[in-house]
Every structure is written in structure tokens, then in C-alpha cells.
């Protein structure tokens, strides 16, 4: 797919456009500029590494939403084999904003669950821009209970702006469906690894995030509200999203320091969208390593440690 550049990537875009022009000029046989092209490639790589080494939280939020960033189905295809998708919540409907199914990860059976955004306009509408309705969370819950019954580990991919706030969703019990997922996941007797691969927005993300290990890709975000939403509430000015992103502590490194997540998974320089295959390899290694540790634990210890992990989150004073 065509490479799209964010505002802060404009210097890189200009260099890569120049590389493309010189490469085309060379391929036409008019003049040999291969040495110059190699120098520009090296310069572009250095510039990209420099820019990505000092990203602001708001810039990371932009990367987490990048239209070329790999989605759940991309990671499922790259990391697993023999994927069979499950549909429907057996109560109301199937919600394409969440995908569930059974797959093999390095030969072992796992249940995979994840938010799914769309790429084309039609697909975005079908997937509701990755914002699930209650039936999506109930479908995920059905997959979780299936995993527990048949003793299969769960791998959950988190990537949503938030649960869908429409009237129909509220009428069908959006809040209850999210709360029930939190309740059930806290006591599931099977290992759970959740990964924030893009946006981790509010309760819509947390409904798949009560896990034994919570991982985040390096340029993903995880927050109770979007920077724009926070800025609109605090200052009545969505343009202050940059400032809100700084205060919210939404980045993987901030959340790791606060013990909200367990591991930051490195991305290729320039983000997962620059090299999706390498991003999937790095994520797969992290998931397999964490899952291997969890599957060796007695189930009683697993559930107890998961409960204690989430009870420790946050700081408070008792008067």
C-alpha cells in the first residue's frame, strides 16, 4: 500500500521522494546515480532514527492511529496458522469490530481475540472503525469461556478508539457487557496475554485487557480517554490535544514505569507500519516467551497473581 507520512515525518518524506526520483532517473539509463542514492538512503535511515528517538506522546498517538499500521487480522495471519474464525454472540448478532477464533501459535492451539479496524472506506464502515457494540464483547466473552473450557491460552489484541457510544449500543447494554468481561477475565482459569497494538481506548480496550501479562507495542497508546477528548473536557479546546497527551501518560514507556503494563515490545525504526513482517516477528517472540512462562504455572496461582496484579494498580491515601 502507498506510504503515508505524518506531519512530523515531512523531512523523511522529502528525502524518500528524492530517492525515488533519482532511482527512476537511474533506471531509465540516463545516468548512474546509484552511489548518490545509497548516500540518501543512509541519510534517510539516520534521520528516521533521530526523529523516532525523541517522539512526543502526541506524536506517538498519531503513530498508533497510522492508517498503514498492522491490525489484528494482519498479526493473526503473520503469527499463527490454521486460523478458524468464530462468529456471533448467540444472543443478538455478529460484530465485525471484534474478531475471535482458534489458531495455532508455534504448533500450540490458542484462542485469539482482537479489535479490528478497516482499511478501505467500505471496510471501515463494516468494522465500525474498530469500535465494538455489546454483541462484540459478548462474542469475545463466548470465546474466552470456550478457551477456559478446553484449556486453551488466550491471546488478545487491543486496538480501538473505544467502545461504540451509539444509542443502540447503550440500549443493548454496552456498559454491562464491558463490566462482565472485566469480571469474567479476572477469574479465567487459563493463561491470558493481551497486547495493545495501536490505540487502547478507555473501557472498550480494557474489556480485553484484564490479562496475566499486558504488553504494548512501542508506539501504541493506552488511556482512559483520547487526548482530543481530554482537551475538550479540561479546556473546552480540542486543539490542546498535544498538551493533554503529555499529561495523560498514554505511552508504553510511561505505563511500564507506572507498572500498568508488563512489557514494551520494540517496533522497527519508523513504526510497525514501516516493516509489518518484522513487527510481527518481534511481537510473536514476546508472546511466546510470556505464554511459555504462564502455561507452567498452576491455575490457582495464575488466577491469584492476576487478581493481585490489578489490585495493586494506582496509588491512594487512606485518611
C-alpha positions in Angstrom: 0.0 0.0 0.0 1.2 3.6 -0.6 3.3 5.0 2.2 1.6 7.8 4.1 3.6 10.3 6.1 2.6 12.1 9.3 3.2 15.8 9.8 6.5 15.3 11.8 7.8 12.9 9.1 7.9 15.5 6.3 11.7 15.7 6.3 11.8 11.9 5.8 9.1 12.2 3.1 11.2 14.8 1.2 14.3 12.6 1.3 12.5 9.5 0.1 10.8 11.4 -2.7 14.3 12.5 -3.8 15.5 8.9 -3.6 12.5 7.7 -5.7 13.2 10.4 -8.4 16.9 9.5 -8.6 16.2 5.8 -8.7 13.8 6.3 -11.6 16.3 8.5 -13.4 19.0 5.8 -13.0 16.6 3.0 -14.2 15.9 4.9 -17.4 19.6 4.5 -18.2 20.3 8.2 -18.5 23.0 8.4 -15.8 24.3 6.3 -13.0 23.3 7.8 -9.6 23.5 4.6 -7.5 26.2 6.0 -5.2 24.1 9.1 -4.6 21.0 7.0 -3.9 22.8 4.9 -1.4 24.0 8.0 0.5 20.4 9.4 0.6 19.1 6.0 1.9 21.7 6.2 4.7 20.8 9.8 5.4 17.0 8.9 5.5 17.7 6.0 7.9 19.7 8.2 10.2 17.0 11.0 10.1 14.2 8.5 10.8 16.1 7.0 13.7 16.8 10.5 15.1 13.1 11.6 14.8 11.8 8.4 16.3 14.2 8.5 19.2 12.6 11.7 20.6 8.9 11.4 19.8 6.4 13.3 22.0 3.3 11.5 23.4 1.1 13.3 20.9 3.3 12.1 18.0 3.1 8.5 19.4 -0.7 8.9 19.5 -0.6 9.8 15.8 1.5 6.7 15.0 -0.8 4.4 17.0 -3.6 5.5 14.6 -1.5 5.4 11.4 -3.7 4.0 8.5 -0.9 1.6 7.4 -0.4 0.2 10.9 -0.9 -3.6 11.1 -4.3 -4.6 12.6 -5.4 -7.7 14.5 -6.0 -9.8 11.4 -2.6 -8.9 10.0 -0.9 -10.1 13.1 -3.1 -13.3 13.2 -2.0 -14.1 9.6 1.7 -13.3 10.3 2.0 -15.0 13.7 -0.4 -18.0 13.6 -1.5 -20.8 11.3 -4.9 -22.6 10.8 -7.0 -19.7 12.0 -10.7 -20.5 12.2 -12.9 -17.5 13.0 -15.9 -17.7 15.4 -18.9 -15.5 14.7 -21.8 -14.2 16.7 -22.7 -13.8 20.4 -25.6 -16.3 20.2 -27.9 -13.6 21.6 -28.2 -10.8 19.1 -25.7 -10.5 16.2 -22.1 -10.8 14.9 -20.0 -7.7 15.4 -17.2 -7.4 12.8 -15.4 -4.8 15.1 -14.1 -7.8 17.1 -12.7 -11.0 15.6 -12.4 -14.2 17.6 -11.2 -17.7 16.7 -8.9 -20.6 17.2 -5.4 -20.8 15.7 -2.0 -22.4 16.2 0.9 -20.5 17.6 4.1 -22.4 17.0 2.1 -25.6 16.9 0.1 -25.0 20.1 -3.6 -24.2 20.0 -4.7 -20.8 21.2 -7.8 -18.7 21.2 -7.2 -15.3 19.6 -9.4 -12.2 20.2 -9.0 -8.7 18.9 -10.4 -5.4 17.8 -10.4 -5.0 14.0 -10.4 -1.7 12.2 -10.9 -1.4 8.4 -8.7 0.0 5.7 -11.0 0.8 2.8 -13.9 3.1 3.4 -16.3 0.2 3.0 -14.3 -2.0 5.4 -14.1 0.8 8.0 -17.9 1.1 8.0 -18.3 -2.6 8.2 -15.9 -2.8 11.1 -17.4 0.3 12.7 -13.9 1.9 12.8 -12.9 -0.7 15.4 -15.5 0.4 17.9 -17.4 -2.7 19.2 -21.0 -2.9 20.1 -22.2 -5.0 23.1 -22.5 -8.1 20.9 -18.8 -7.8 20.0 -17.8 -8.0 23.7 -20.3 -10.9 24.3 -18.7 -12.7 21.3 -15.3 -12.2 22.9 -16.7 -13.5 26.2 -18.0 -16.6 24.4 -14.5 -17.2 23.0 -13.0 -16.7 26.5 -15.3 -19.2 28.1 -14.5 -21.6 25.2 -10.8 -21.2 25.9 -11.3 -21.9 29.6 -13.4 -25.0 29.0 -10.9 -26.5 26.6 -7.9 -25.3 28.4 -6.5 -23.1 25.6 -4.4 -20.0 26.3 -5.8 -16.6 25.1 -4.0 -14.0 23.0 -5.9 -10.7 22.9 -5.1 -7.8 20.5 -6.2 -4.4 21.7 -6.8 -1.7 19.1 -9.8 0.6 19.5 -10.6 4.3 20.0 -13.2 3.0 22.4 -16.5 1.1 22.7 -19.2 2.4 20.3 -21.3 5.1 22.2 -24.4 4.9 20.0 -27.9 4.8 21.4 -28.5 1.2 20.1 -25.3 0.1 21.9 -26.5 1.6 25.1 -29.9 0.1 24.8 -28.4 -3.3 24.4 -26.2 -3.0 27.5 -22.8 -1.6 26.4 -21.7 -0.8 30.0 -22.9 -4.2 31.3 -21.1 -6.1 28.5 -17.8 -4.4 29.3 -18.2 -4.9 33.0 -19.0 -8.6 32.6 -15.8 -9.1 30.5 -13.8 -7.5 33.3 -15.4 -9.7 35.9 -15.0 -12.9 34.0 -11.5 -12.2 32.8 -10.3 -11.5 36.3 -11.0 -15.2 37.2 -10.5 -17.1 34.0 -8.7 -20.3 34.6 -6.5 -20.2 31.6 -3.4 -18.0 30.7 -4.2 -14.7 29.1 -1.8 -12.4 27.2 -3.1 -9.1 26.0 -1.2 -6.7 23.6 -2.0 -3.1 22.8 -1.1 -3.0 19.1 -2.5 0.5 18.3 -5.0 2.6 20.2 -6.0 1.3 23.6 -9.1 3.5 24.3 -11.0 3.5 27.6 -13.2 0.6 28.7 -13.5 -0.5 25.1 -9.9 -1.6 25.4 -9.9 -2.7 29.0 -12.7 -5.2 28.1 -9.9 -7.3 26.5 -7.1 -6.2 28.8 -7.6 -8.0 32.2 -4.7 -10.4 31.5 -1.8 -12.2 33.2 0.6 -10.2 31.0 -0.3 -6.9 29.3 2.2 -5.9 26.6 2.3 -2.8 24.5 4.0 -2.2 21.2 6.5 0.6 21.5 4.4 3.2 19.6 0.9 2.2 20.8 -1.1 4.2 23.4 -3.4 3.1 26.3 -5.6 5.6 28.1 -9.0 6.3 29.7 -9.8 8.9 27.1 -8.3 10.2 23.8 -6.1 13.3 24.0 -8.6 15.3 22.0 -11.5 14.2 24.3 -9.5 15.1 27.4 -8.5 18.5 26.0 -12.2 19.2 25.1 -13.3 18.4 28.7 -10.5 20.2 30.5 -10.0 23.3 28.4 -13.0 23.2 26.0 -10.4 23.2 23.3 -9.6 20.0 21.3 -6.6 21.8 19.8 -4.8 21.3 23.1 -4.6 17.5 22.4 -0.8 17.8 22.4 -0.7 19.1 26.0 -3.4 16.6 27.1 -1.3 13.7 25.6 1.6 14.7 27.7 -0.4 14.9 31.0 -2.3 11.6 30.4 0.8 9.4 30.4 -0.5 7.3 27.5 2.7 5.9 26.1 4.1 2.4 26.5 7.2 3.6 28.4 5.2 5.8 30.8 2.8 3.0 31.6 5.6 0.5 32.0 7.3 2.8 34.6 4.0 3.0 36.5 3.6 -0.8 36.4 0.3 -0.6 34.4 1.8 -2.9 31.7 4.3 -5.7 32.0 6.5 -5.2 28.8 7.2 -2.8 26.0 7.6 -4.6 22.7 10.1 -3.0 20.4 9.0 -1.9 16.9 11.1 -1.5 13.7 12.5 2.0 13.4 9.8 4.2 11.9 7.0 2.1 13.5 5.3 -1.2 12.8 3.8 0.2 9.5 7.2 0.6 8.0 8.0 -3.1 8.4 4.9 -5.1 9.4 6.7 -8.5 8.9 9.5 -7.6 11.3 7.0 -6.1 13.8 5.0 -9.4 13.8 8.2 -11.4 14.4 9.2 -9.2 17.4 5.6 -9.5 18.8 5.4 -13.2 18.2 8.7 -13.7 20.2 7.4 -11.7 23.1 4.0 -13.5 23.2 5.6 -17.0 23.0 8.1 -16.1 25.8 5.4 -14.8 28.1 2.9 -17.6 27.3 5.6 -20.2 27.9 6.1 -18.8 31.5 2.3 -18.6 32.2 1.5 -22.1 31.0 3.9 -23.6 33.5 2.0 -22.0 36.5 -0.6 -23.9 38.5 -4.0 -22.4 37.6 -4.8 -21.4 41.2 -1.5 -19.4 41.3 -2.3 -17.9 37.9 -5.7 -16.5 39.0 -4.4 -15.3 42.3 -1.5 -13.4 40.8 -3.7 -11.9 38.1 -6.1 -10.6 40.9 -3.2 -9.2 42.9 -1.7 -7.6 39.8 -4.8 -5.5 39.1 -5.4 -4.7 42.8 -2.0 -3.1 43.0 -2.7 -0.6 40.2 -2.9 3.1 41.1 -1.9 5.0 44.3 -4.2 6.3 47.0 -4.2 7.6 50.6 -6.4 6.4 53.4 -7.5 9.0 55.9 
